[in-house]
Amino acid sequence: MGRGTASYGGGREGYRRDDHGYWEYSQPDRETTLPLPVVDDQGTPGTPGNSGDAGRPARPRRRGRRFLYRTALTIGTLAACLLIAFGVLLLATPSAGQARALAAVIASEHHEAYPGPPVPANFARALVATEDHRFYSEVGGIDPLALVHVAAKAVTGGPADQGGATIEVQLAKMLYIGANSPAHDTFQGDLKEVALAVKLSAMYTKAEILQMYAEVAYYGNGYYGLQQASCGYFGKPPAGLTVAQGAMLAGVVNAPADDDPVTQPAQARARLTHVIERMVAVGSLTAQQGSAALNAPLGLTPGHSPDC
């Protein structure tokens, strides 16, 4: 062993001889402390201050998750507020249990027998086709698709055919607000009608709703209720209405003054054509049946007693 490398282990650990034979203390090498690598969310090591290429997407990914969370929280909060507001509106509106009594009062005011005869199919099919063709499938008395359609037409300026009011909404308007009341043209009035429609739909069957609708609707020429209109226009009870006659009566309730077949025959004919076309479009009639109904004589005989 060379002199410059000899070491002494007898209690002098760490000493060694130099080139001249003298002992000198040699300080042990110190370990170099290296910084620990930075590990990103994916378990990929990097360096301090720089998480490495693999770690760089972690921060944008976290931002994306936070954005989605905040968006979902905002939407959920708005939905909860709307549900609470609608619940308050349901509590603030009258009970649907009053509907039959209100219908009876309206019938009495116009000298109608209440309840009237059952609603015939030739009237019911025409009314549903032209006023609310999803009547039997919609839940809660409102039609979201129709409301979206009307909103889109309002934005684009297109024609508002059929409207967004379901039969339940129209019935609520006639029973609780009044068909000619300016209240139903306001936002508050619209909300009230929707809330009442939900209540009516929950309490009554579709057949019962159609029955009340037919009893309280105005059909023009001074006729209130289906019995008066059928007898007054055609001299027959509702059960004897033809397809064309039922379609005419179903069409006139939308605008009784404008589509009155006695005072406005041209407009009433155009409305009848529209109703028959709607019945064909929704499958209530075939094309051949629709054509036959339009070509058949209407049999209008005004002046008969409304109590036939």
C-alpha positions as CSV (number, residue, x, y, z in Angstrom):
1,M,0.0,0.0,0.0
2,G,1.5,3.4,-0.9
3,R,2.3,5.9,1.7
4,G,-0.1,8.5,0.4
5,T,-2.9,6.1,0.8
6,A,-2.2,4.3,4.1
7,S,-4.8,4.7,6.7
8,Y,-4.9,4.0,10.4
9,G,-7.9,2.3,11.8
10,G,-6.8,2.0,15.5
11,G,-9.0,4.6,16.9
12,R,-8.0,7.1,14.3
13,E,-10.6,6.5,11.8
14,G,-10.5,9.1,9.1
15,Y,-6.7,9.7,9.5
16,R,-4.1,8.8,6.8
17,R,-0.4,9.4,6.2
18,D,0.7,12.0,3.8
19,D,3.5,11.8,1.3
20,H,6.0,12.7,4.1
21,G,4.8,10.1,6.5
22,Y,2.8,12.4,8.8
23,W,-0.7,11.6,9.9
24,E,-3.4,14.0,8.7
25,Y,-7.1,14.1,9.1
26,S,-9.1,13.4,6.0
27,Q,-12.7,14.7,6.2
28,P,-15.1,12.0,4.7
29,D,-16.9,12.9,1.5
30,R,-20.3,14.4,2.2
31,E,-23.3,13.1,0.4
32,T,-24.8,15.6,-2.0
33,T,-28.4,16.2,-1.3
34,L,-30.4,16.3,-4.5
35,P,-33.9,17.7,-4.6
36,L,-36.7,15.2,-4.8
37,P,-38.4,15.0,-8.2
38,V,-41.8,16.6,-8.6
39,V,-44.5,14.1,-9.4
40,D,-47.5,15.3,-11.3
41,D,-51.2,14.0,-11.0
42,Q,-50.4,11.2,-13.4
43,G,-47.5,9.9,-11.4
44,T,-44.8,11.2,-13.9
45,P,-41.7,12.7,-12.2
46,G,-40.3,16.1,-13.2
47,T,-38.0,18.7,-11.7
48,P,-38.6,21.5,-9.2
49,G,-40.3,24.4,-10.9
50,N,-41.0,22.3,-13.9
51,S,-43.3,19.3,-13.6
52,G,-42.1,17.9,-16.9
53,D,-43.9,17.6,-20.2
54,A,-46.2,14.9,-18.9
55,G,-47.4,17.1,-16.0
56,R,-48.2,20.2,-17.9
57,P,-51.8,19.3,-18.9
58,A,-52.8,18.8,-15.2
59,R,-53.5,22.4,-14.5
60,P,-55.8,23.0,-17.5
61,R,-57.5,19.7,-16.7
62,R,-58.2,20.9,-13.2
63,R,-59.5,24.2,-14.5
64,G,-61.9,22.3,-16.8
65,R,-63.2,20.3,-14.0
66,R,-63.8,23.4,-11.9
67,F,-65.6,25.1,-14.8
68,L,-67.9,22.0,-15.2
69,Y,-68.6,21.9,-11.5
70,R,-69.5,25.6,-11.3
71,T,-71.7,25.3,-14.4
72,A,-73.6,22.3,-13.0
73,L,-73.9,24.1,-9.7
74,T,-75.4,27.2,-11.4
75,I,-77.8,25.2,-13.5
76,G,-78.9,23.2,-10.4
77,T,-79.4,26.4,-8.4
78,L,-81.5,28.0,-11.1
79,A,-83.6,24.8,-11.5
80,A,-84.2,24.6,-7.7
81,C,-85.2,28.3,-7.7
82,L,-87.7,27.7,-10.5
83,L,-89.1,24.7,-8.8
84,I,-89.6,26.6,-5.6
85,A,-91.2,29.5,-7.4
86,F,-93.5,27.2,-9.3
87,G,-94.5,25.5,-6.1
88,V,-95.4,28.8,-4.5
89,L,-97.4,29.6,-7.6
90,L,-99.3,26.3,-7.3
91,L,-100.1,27.2,-3.7
92,A,-101.2,30.7,-4.7
93,T,-103.7,29.7,-7.5
94,P,-107.2,28.4,-6.9
95,S,-108.0,24.7,-6.4
96,A,-108.8,22.5,-9.4
97,G,-111.6,21.1,-7.4
98,Q,-113.6,24.3,-8.2
99,A,-113.5,23.6,-11.9
100,R,-116.8,21.7,-12.2
101,A,-118.6,24.3,-10.1
102,L,-117.2,27.1,-12.2
103,A,-118.3,25.3,-15.4
104,A,-121.8,24.9,-14.0
105,V,-122.0,28.7,-13.2
106,I,-120.8,29.6,-16.7
107,A,-123.4,27.2,-18.2
108,S,-126.1,28.6,-16.1
109,E,-125.3,32.2,-17.1
110,H,-125.8,31.2,-20.8
111,H,-128.9,29.1,-20.2
112,E,-127.1,25.8,-20.8
113,A,-128.0,22.5,-19.3
114,Y,-125.1,21.2,-17.2
115,P,-123.7,18.7,-17.5
116,G,-124.3,18.5,-21.2
117,P,-124.3,15.5,-23.6
118,P,-121.1,13.5,-24.0
119,V,-118.5,14.9,-26.4
120,P,-118.8,13.1,-29.8
121,A,-115.7,11.8,-31.5
122,N,-116.2,14.0,-34.6
123,F,-115.8,17.0,-32.4
124,A,-113.1,15.7,-30.1
125,R,-110.8,14.5,-32.8
126,A,-111.0,17.8,-34.7
127,L,-110.5,19.9,-31.5
128,V,-107.4,17.8,-30.5
129,A,-105.9,17.9,-34.0
130,T,-106.1,21.6,-34.4
131,E,-105.6,22.9,-30.8
132,D,-103.4,20.4,-29.1
133,H,-102.4,17.3,-31.1
134,R,-100.2,16.0,-28.2
135,F,-103.2,16.2,-25.8
136,Y,-103.3,12.5,-25.0
137,S,-99.6,12.0,-24.6
138,E,-98.5,15.2,-22.7
139,V,-98.1,15.0,-19.0
140,G,-99.1,17.8,-16.6
141,G,-101.3,19.7,-19.0
142,I,-98.4,21.6,-20.6
143,D,-96.6,20.9,-23.9
144,P,-92.9,21.9,-23.7
145,L,-92.4,21.3,-27.4
146,A,-95.2,23.6,-28.3
147,L,-93.8,26.3,-26.0
148,V,-90.3,26.0,-27.6
149,H,-92.0,26.2,-31.0
150,V,-93.8,29.4,-30.1
151,A,-90.7,30.9,-28.6
152,A,-88.8,30.2,-31.8
153,K,-91.5,31.7,-33.9
154,A,-91.5,34.8,-31.7
155,V,-87.8,35.3,-32.1
156,T,-87.8,34.7,-35.9
157,G,-91.0,36.6,-36.5
158,G,-92.7,33.6,-38.1
159,P,-96.5,32.8,-37.9
160,A,-97.6,31.4,-34.5
161,D,-99.9,28.7,-35.9
162,Q,-101.6,26.5,-33.2
163,G,-100.1,28.5,-30.4
164,G,-98.5,27.0,-27.3
165,A,-101.6,26.7,-25.2
166,T,-102.7,23.2,-24.5
167,I,-106.4,22.3,-24.1
168,E,-105.9,22.3,-20.3
169,V,-104.3,25.8,-20.4
170,Q,-107.3,27.1,-22.6
171,L,-109.7,25.5,-20.2
172,A,-108.0,27.2,-17.2
173,K,-108.2,30.5,-19.0
174,M,-112.0,30.1,-19.7
175,L,-112.8,28.9,-16.2
176,Y,-110.6,31.0,-13.9
177,I,-109.5,34.1,-15.8
178,G,-112.1,34.7,-18.5
179,A,-111.6,34.1,-22.3
180,N,-111.7,37.9,-23.0
181,S,-109.8,39.0,-19.9
182,P,-106.7,41.1,-20.6
183,A,-105.0,39.2,-17.7
184,H,-104.2,36.2,-19.9
185,D,-102.0,38.4,-22.2
186,T,-99.7,39.2,-19.3
187,F,-96.7,37.2,-18.1
188,Q,-98.3,36.8,-14.7
189,G,-101.5,35.6,-16.3
190,D,-99.6,33.1,-18.5
191,L,-97.9,31.6,-15.4
192,K,-101.2,31.3,-13.6
193,E,-102.8,29.5,-16.5
194,V,-99.9,27.0,-16.6
195,A,-100.1,26.4,-12.9
196,L,-103.9,25.8,-13.2
197,A,-103.4,23.6,-16.2
198,V,-101.1,21.4,-14.1
199,K,-103.7,21.1,-11.4
200,L,-106.5,20.3,-13.8
201,S,-104.5,17.6,-15.5
202,A,-103.7,16.1,-12.1
203,M,-107.3,16.0,-11.0
204,Y,-109.3,15.2,-14.1
205,T,-109.2,12.6,-16.9
206,K,-108.7,13.7,-20.5
207,A,-112.4,12.9,-21.2
208,E,-113.5,15.1,-18.3
209,I,-111.3,17.9,-19.5
210,L,-112.8,17.7,-23.0
211,Q,-116.3,17.6,-21.5
212,M,-115.8,20.8,-19.5
213,Y,-114.1,22.5,-22.5
214,A,-117.0,21.7,-24.8
215,E,-119.4,23.1,-22.2
216,V,-117.8,26.5,-21.5
217,A,-116.4,27.3,-25.0
218,Y,-118.0,30.1,-27.1
219,Y,-118.8,29.0,-30.7
220,G,-119.9,32.3,-32.2
221,N,-123.3,33.7,-33.2
222,G,-124.4,33.8,-29.6
223,Y,-123.9,30.0,-28.9
224,Y,-122.3,28.9,-25.7
225,G,-121.5,25.2,-25.2
226,L,-121.5,22.4,-27.7
227,Q,-125.2,21.7,-27.4
228,Q,-126.3,25.2,-28.3
229,A,-123.8,25.4,-31.2
230,S,-124.8,22.1,-32.7
231,C,-128.5,22.8,-32.5
232,G,-128.1,26.4,-33.5
233,Y,-125.9,25.8,-36.6
234,F,-127.1,22.4,-37.8
235,G,-130.5,21.7,-36.1
236,K,-129.2,18.5,-34.5
237,P,-127.7,17.4,-31.1
238,P,-123.9,16.9,-30.9
239,A,-124.2,13.1,-31.3
240,G,-125.4,13.6,-34.9
241,L,-122.5,15.8,-36.1
242,T,-120.7,14.8,-39.3
243,V,-117.0,15.0,-39.6
244,A,-117.2,18.3,-41.4
245,Q,-119.7,19.7,-38.9
246,G,-117.6,18.7,-35.9
247,A,-114.5,20.1,-37.6
248,M,-116.3,23.4,-38.2
249,L,-117.3,23.7,-34.6
250,A,-113.9,22.8,-33.4
251,G,-112.3,25.4,-35.6
252,V,-114.6,28.3,-34.7
253,V,-113.7,28.3,-31.0
254,N,-110.3,29.7,-31.7
255,A,-111.7,33.0,-33.1
256,P,-115.5,32.9,-32.9
257,A,-116.1,36.4,-34.3
258,D,-113.7,35.9,-37.2
259,D,-114.7,32.4,-38.2
260,D,-118.5,32.5,-37.6
261,P,-120.0,30.5,-40.5
262,V,-123.1,32.7,-40.6
263,T,-121.5,36.1,-40.6
264,Q,-118.1,35.2,-42.0
265,P,-118.7,32.3,-44.4
266,A,-115.4,32.6,-46.4
267,Q,-113.2,32.8,-43.4
268,A,-115.2,29.9,-41.8
269,R,-114.6,27.8,-44.8
270,A,-110.9,28.5,-44.8
271,R,-110.8,27.6,-41.1
272,L,-112.7,24.4,-41.8
273,T,-110.2,23.4,-44.5
274,H,-107.3,24.1,-42.0
275,V,-108.9,21.8,-39.4
276,I,-109.5,19.0,-41.9
277,E,-105.9,19.3,-43.1
278,R,-104.7,19.1,-39.5
279,M,-106.8,15.9,-38.9
280,V,-105.2,14.3,-41.9
281,A,-101.7,15.5,-40.8
282,V,-102.0,13.9,-37.3
283,G,-103.6,10.7,-38.6
284,S,-107.2,11.3,-37.4
285,L,-108.4,11.0,-41.0
286,T,-106.9,9.5,-44.2
287,A,-106.4,11.8,-47.2
288,Q,-109.4,10.3,-48.8
289,Q,-111.6,10.8,-45.8
290,G,-110.4,14.4,-45.5
291,S,-111.2,15.1,-49.1
292,A,-114.6,13.6,-48.7
293,A,-115.4,15.7,-45.7
294,L,-114.4,18.9,-47.5
295,N,-116.6,18.0,-50.5
296,A,-119.6,17.0,-48.4
297,P,-122.4,19.5,-47.8
298,L,-122.0,21.3,-44.5
299,G,-125.7,21.3,-43.8
300,L,-125.6,24.7,-42.2
301,T,-129.2,25.7,-41.2
302,P,-128.9,28.7,-38.8
303,G,-131.9,29.9,-36.9
304,H,-132.8,26.6,-35.2
305,S,-133.5,26.5,-31.5
306,P,-130.4,26.0,-29.4
307,D,-132.4,23.4,-27.5
308,C,-133.0,20.9,-30.2
